[in-house]
Amino acid sequence: MTVKTEASRGTLTYSRMRGMVAILIAFMKQRRMGLNDFIQKIANNSYACKHPEVQSILKISQPQEPELMNANPSPPPSPSQQINLGPSSNPHAKPSDFHFLKVIGKGSFGKVLLARHKAEEAFYAVKVLQKKAILKKKEEKHIMSERNVLLKNVKHPFLVGLHFSFQTADKLYFVLDYINGGELFYHLQRERCFLEPRARFYAAEIASALGYLHSLNIVYRDLKPENILLDSQGHIVLTDFGLCKENIEHNGTTSTFCGTPEYLAPEVLHKQPYDRTVDWWCLGAVLYEMLYGLPPFYSRNTAEMYDNILNKPLQLKPNITNSARHLLEGLLQKDRTKRLGAKDDFMEIKNHVFFSLINWDDLINKKITPPFNPNVSGPSDLRHFDPEFTEEPVPNSIGRSPDSILLTASVKEAAEAFLGFSYAPPMDSFL
């Protein structure tokens, strides 16, 4: 028996077709594999490589052995587009590699847990997300965007680092730096507001992180105290990149309505195109909150707060310095084209008089002693995490998947939605 296909140059025998189907089924069952592992399997099948549609897939994916396709490889992507999907140096990572110890955070799609790697004895924050919940809210693009942004952050000191990621049939796992100095939000709640030197230090480290993301053409879009952590020494660590927008060139814009109500910029509320200056508005909102205890334009009534953001003039109490006042007025400028950072991005913030006491080289090298030390005794010290999280029992389901691995429609959909999620960095990135 032979099957004719329009795309084929000859005939495809039944046995050969069955062989290709077998490869696809094996891929679905080996759900922990990333996209690159799948490509390598196809590349090792000599007949499959000759099939035109397989060739086109391999060409798009830029394999390491283009001669298998008898075609020239595509030109390499620009640095801002380059994402390493593998081959993974840890292709067999699985939940059972970890002891899951405590819940340290919660979100819309899952939990963040303190975990100890059984073999390495190292502590990590493992973000465990439910695929079903992500797909139900059609948020898979945001999750993959978060992963991509984490991959681009290799060495910046004020951005959380991704060690590797992997997936099971029903869950995604981000294995991240474990940061236990507490959320900025947690410390603000306890102290109500910060003195100006402390607020300046945090604002400088946050601005440095945002400037770095902008240099990669990434707009963060969701800066708020809950997404700003302190490490064990008291330095800032920016986390949660789910709302980042990639590939926003200088003067480029986007128009997606997203963010957190208290920190939304006027142009976002107006549903107008916006650019990277949206992050400088958010920096202004966070700095305002650090100095005054509440976000600017705040109201318990969300509709009233939106109206305040759009129409109410910025009001600053007299208990801050003139340089702080001038910076807040520049960052919280309702017209984004006149906002501080609109012309020269991070350099405008960096050169503002408010930051004249900051040595930026020392800052980036963590040579400035933080104004507050969380005084944690070690990884098991959870004093700066909300008891709402840490007192919650670790779910038994975190480290395992459903007993059945039948290829249901939902599992198939999840497999397709998160192709290429699994990742481990090349060895030289640790040097």
C-alpha positions in Angstrom: 0.0 0.0 0.0 1.3 3.5 -0.8 0.0 6.9 0.2 0.4 9.8 -2.2 1.1 13.3 -0.8 1.1 16.6 -2.7 4.2 17.7 -0.7 6.2 14.6 -1.3 8.6 14.2 -4.2 7.8 10.5 -4.4 5.7 8.0 -2.6 5.4 7.4 1.1 5.0 3.7 2.0 2.7 2.7 4.7 5.5 1.3 6.8 7.5 4.5 6.5 4.5 6.6 7.4 3.9 4.5 10.4 7.5 5.0 11.4 7.1 8.8 11.3 3.8 8.5 13.3 5.7 6.4 15.9 8.2 9.2 16.3 5.5 11.7 16.9 3.7 9.5 19.5 7.0 8.9 21.3 7.5 12.6 21.5 4.0 13.1 23.0 4.7 10.4 25.6 8.1 11.8 26.4 6.5 15.0 27.6 9.5 16.2 29.5 11.4 16.8 26.3 11.9 20.3 24.9 11.4 21.2 21.3 15.1 20.8 20.5 15.1 17.2 21.8 12.2 16.5 19.4 14.1 18.0 16.5 17.1 16.0 17.3 15.0 12.8 17.2 13.7 13.7 13.8 17.2 14.7 12.6 18.4 11.2 13.4 15.8 9.6 11.2 17.2 9.6 7.7 13.9 9.2 5.9 12.1 11.8 8.0 14.8 14.4 7.2 14.1 14.1 3.5 10.4 14.9 3.8 9.9 18.5 2.6 7.7 19.6 5.6 10.1 18.2 8.1 12.9 20.0 6.2 11.0 23.3 6.6 10.6 22.7 10.3 14.2 21.9 10.8 15.2 25.0 8.7 13.1 27.3 10.9 14.5 25.8 14.0 18.1 26.2 12.8 19.6 22.8 13.7 23.2 22.2 14.4 23.5 19.9 11.3 22.0 21.8 8.3 23.7 19.5 5.9 21.1 16.9 6.7 18.6 19.0 4.9 20.7 19.7 1.8 19.9 23.4 2.4 21.6 26.5 3.7 20.8 27.4 7.3 18.7 30.5 8.0 20.7 33.6 9.0 21.2 33.8 12.8 18.7 35.9 14.6 19.7 39.2 16.2 20.9 39.1 19.8 17.6 40.5 21.0 15.8 37.6 19.4 18.2 34.8 20.3 16.6 32.3 22.7 18.4 29.1 23.6 16.0 26.2 23.5 18.6 23.6 23.9 19.9 21.1 23.5 19.3 21.0 27.3 22.2 20.1 29.5 19.6 18.7 32.0 17.0 17.1 29.8 15.8 14.7 32.4 15.0 17.1 35.2 11.9 16.0 37.1 9.9 17.0 40.3 11.3 14.0 42.2 14.8 15.7 42.0 13.6 18.1 44.8 12.5 18.1 48.4 9.6 20.7 48.4 9.8 22.3 51.8 7.6 25.3 52.1 5.1 27.5 50.2 6.7 30.9 49.9 4.3 32.6 47.4 1.1 32.1 45.4 -0.2 33.4 42.1 -3.0 33.0 39.6 -1.6 29.8 38.1 0.2 28.1 40.9 2.7 28.4 43.8 6.3 29.3 44.5 8.0 26.8 46.8 11.3 26.6 48.7 12.9 23.4 47.5 16.2 21.7 48.1 17.8 19.8 45.2 18.5 16.3 46.4 21.7 15.7 44.6 23.2 19.3 44.8 21.9 20.1 48.3 21.3 23.6 46.9 18.2 25.7 47.7 16.0 27.1 45.0 12.6 28.9 44.6 10.6 26.6 42.3 7.7 28.2 40.6 5.1 25.5 39.8 2.3 26.5 37.4 -0.7 24.5 36.4 -1.0 24.2 32.6 -4.8 23.8 32.8 -5.2 27.1 34.6 -2.9 28.9 32.1 -4.7 27.6 29.1 -8.1 28.3 30.6 -7.2 32.0 30.8 -5.3 31.9 27.5 -2.1 33.1 29.2 0.4 30.7 27.6 2.0 33.6 25.7 2.7 35.5 28.9 4.2 32.3 30.5 6.5 31.7 27.6 7.4 35.4 27.5 8.4 35.2 31.2 10.7 32.2 30.4 12.2 34.0 27.4 13.0 37.1 29.5 14.5 34.9 32.2 16.7 33.3 29.6 18.0 36.7 28.5 19.0 37.8 32.0 22.3 36.0 32.4 24.2 38.1 34.9 22.4 41.3 36.0 22.6 41.5 39.8 19.2 43.0 40.3 17.1 40.5 38.3 16.2 37.0 39.5 18.1 34.2 37.7 16.6 31.1 36.0 18.7 28.0 36.6 16.6 25.7 34.5 13.0 24.9 33.6 11.2 21.7 32.8 7.6 20.4 32.5 5.4 17.4 33.2 2.1 16.6 31.5 0.2 19.0 33.7 2.7 21.4 35.2 5.5 23.9 34.3 8.5 24.3 36.7 10.8 27.4 36.9 13.8 26.7 39.0 14.9 30.2 40.2 17.3 31.9 42.6 16.0 31.6 46.1 15.7 35.1 47.6 14.6 35.3 51.2 15.0 38.9 52.3 11.2 39.5 51.8 9.1 41.5 49.4 9.5 45.2 49.4 5.7 45.2 49.9 6.1 43.2 53.1 8.7 45.6 54.5 6.6 48.7 53.5 3.6 47.2 55.2 5.6 46.8 58.4 7.3 50.2 58.3 4.6 52.2 56.4 7.3 54.3 54.6 11.0 54.6 54.2 13.4 57.5 54.8 14.7 59.2 51.6 18.2 57.6 51.6 16.7 54.1 51.8 14.1 54.9 49.1 16.9 56.4 46.9 19.0 53.2 47.2 16.1 50.9 46.2 15.0 53.2 43.4 18.5 53.3 41.9 18.8 49.5 41.9 15.3 49.2 40.4 16.2 51.8 37.7 19.4 49.9 36.9 17.4 46.6 36.4 14.8 48.4 34.2 17.5 50.1 32.2 19.1 46.7 31.5 15.7 45.2 30.4 15.2 48.2 28.1 18.6 47.6 26.6 17.3 44.2 25.6 14.2 45.8 24.1 12.0 44.5 26.9 9.4 46.6 28.7 8.6 45.2 32.2 5.1 46.7 32.6 4.3 45.4 36.0 6.6 47.1 38.5 5.1 47.1 42.0 6.4 46.4 45.5 5.1 42.8 45.4 7.4 42.0 42.5 10.5 43.6 44.2 12.4 41.3 46.5 15.3 41.9 48.9 18.1 39.4 48.9 19.8 38.2 52.1 22.1 41.3 52.2 19.3 43.8 51.4 19.8 44.3 47.6 16.9 44.6 45.2 15.9 41.6 43.1 13.2 42.1 40.4 11.1 39.1 39.8 7.9 37.9 37.9 8.4 38.7 34.2 4.9 37.4 33.1 3.8 40.8 31.8 7.0 41.7 30.0 6.7 42.8 26.4 9.6 41.7 24.2 11.0 43.3 21.1 10.1 46.9 21.8 12.7 48.9 20.0 13.7 52.5 21.0 10.5 54.6 20.3 8.6 51.4 19.6 5.1 51.0 21.2 2.6 48.4 22.2 -1.1 48.7 23.3 -2.0 45.7 25.4 -4.1 46.7 28.5 -2.3 45.1 31.4 -0.7 45.8 34.8 -1.8 46.4 38.3 -4.5 49.1 38.9 -2.6 51.3 41.4 0.5 51.6 39.1 -1.1 51.9 35.6 0.1 54.8 33.5 -2.4 57.3 32.0 -1.6 56.1 28.4 -2.4 52.5 29.4 -5.7 53.6 30.9 -6.5 55.5 27.8 -5.8 52.4 25.8 -3.3 54.4 23.7 -0.1 53.0 22.3 2.6 53.1 25.0 6.4 52.6 25.1 9.2 51.9 27.6 8.4 55.1 29.5 5.5 53.2 31.1 8.2 51.6 33.3 9.5 55.0 34.4 5.9 56.0 35.4 5.8 52.8 37.5 9.2 53.6 39.1 7.7 57.0 40.1 4.7 55.3 41.6 6.8 52.9 43.6 9.2 55.7 44.8 6.1 57.8 45.8 4.8 54.8 47.8 8.1 54.3 49.5 8.2 57.9 50.6 4.5 58.4 51.4 3.2 54.9 52.3 0.5 54.8 49.5 0.7 54.8 45.7 0.0 58.2 44.0 -3.7 58.9 43.1 -4.7 56.0 45.3 -8.4 55.4 46.2 -10.2 52.3 47.4 -12.7 52.9 44.6 -10.9 51.7 41.5 -13.0 53.9 39.2 -12.1 57.0 41.2 -8.5 56.0 41.3 -8.4 55.6 37.5 -10.0 59.1 37.2 -7.4 60.5 39.6 -4.6 59.0 37.5 -6.0 60.5 34.3 -7.1 63.9 35.6 -5.9 64.8 39.1 -2.7 66.9 39.4 0.1 65.2 41.3 0.1 66.5 44.9 3.3 66.2 46.9 3.5 66.9 50.6 6.4 69.1 51.8 8.3 66.5 53.8 10.6 65.4 50.9 13.7 67.2 49.4 13.4 69.3 46.3 15.4 66.8 44.3 12.9 64.0 45.2 10.0 66.3 44.4 11.5 67.1 41.0 12.2 63.4 40.2 8.6 62.4 41.1 7.2 65.2 39.0 9.3 64.0 36.1 8.5 60.3 36.4 4.8 60.9 37.1 4.3 63.2 34.1 0.9 62.2 32.5 2.1 63.0 29.0 4.6 60.2 28.2 6.4 62.3 25.6 7.3 64.8 28.3 8.1 62.2 31.0 11.6 61.8 32.4 13.2 59.0 30.3 11.3 59.8 27.1 14.3 61.1 25.3 17.3 59.1 26.6 15.7 56.4 28.7 17.7 55.2 31.7 20.5 57.8 31.2 18.0 60.5 32.1 17.1 58.8 35.4 20.7 58.0 36.1 21.8 61.6 35.7 19.0 63.1 37.7 20.1 65.2 40.7 18.2 62.9 43.1 20.8 60.2 42.3 23.8 62.4 42.5 25.0 60.6 45.7 24.9 57.3 43.9 28.1 55.8 42.4 26.6 53.7 39.7 29.6 51.5 39.1 29.7 50.7 42.8 25.9 50.1 42.8 26.0 47.6 39.9 29.0 45.8 41.6 27.1 45.7 45.0 29.8 47.7 46.7 27.3 50.0 48.4 26.1 48.7 51.7 22.3 48.4 51.7 20.5 50.7 54.2 18.6 47.7 55.6 19.9 44.2 56.3 17.2 41.5 56.5 19.5 39.5 58.9 18.5 36.1 57.8 20.4 33.2 59.3 20.2 30.9 56.3 18.0 29.4 53.6 15.6 28.0 56.2 15.0 31.4 57.8 11.5 32.4 56.5 10.9 35.4 58.9 10.4 37.8 56.0 7.8 35.7 54.1 4.1 36.2 54.8 2.8 33.4 57.2 -0.2 33.2 55.0 2.1 31.4 52.6 4.5 29.6 54.8 1.9 28.1 57.1 0.1 26.5 54.2 0.9 22.8 53.7 2.9 21.8 50.7 0.4 20.1 48.3 1.2 16.4 47.6 0.5 17.0 44.0 3.4 19.5 43.5 6.0 16.8 42.9 3.9 14.4 40.8 1.7 14.3 37.7 -1.6 12.4 37.2 -1.1 8.6 37.3 -2.6 8.3 33.8 -0.5 9.6 30.9 -3.1 8.9 28.3 -3.0 11.5 25.5 -6.2 13.3 26.3 -7.2 16.4 24.3 -6.1 18.7 27.2 -2.7 17.1 27.5 -2.2 17.3 23.7 -3.1 21.0 23.8 -0.8 21.6 26.7 2.1 19.9 24.9 1.7 22.0 21.8 1.2 25.3 23.8 4.5 24.9 25.8 6.8 23.4 23.2 10.4 24.4 23.9 9.7 25.4 27.5 12.4 23.1 29.0 15.7 24.8 29.4 19.1 24.4 31.0 21.8 27.0 30.4 25.1 26.2 28.6 28.0 25.5 31.0 29.9 28.7 30.1 27.1 30.8 31.5 28.2 29.8 35.0 31.8 30.9 34.5 
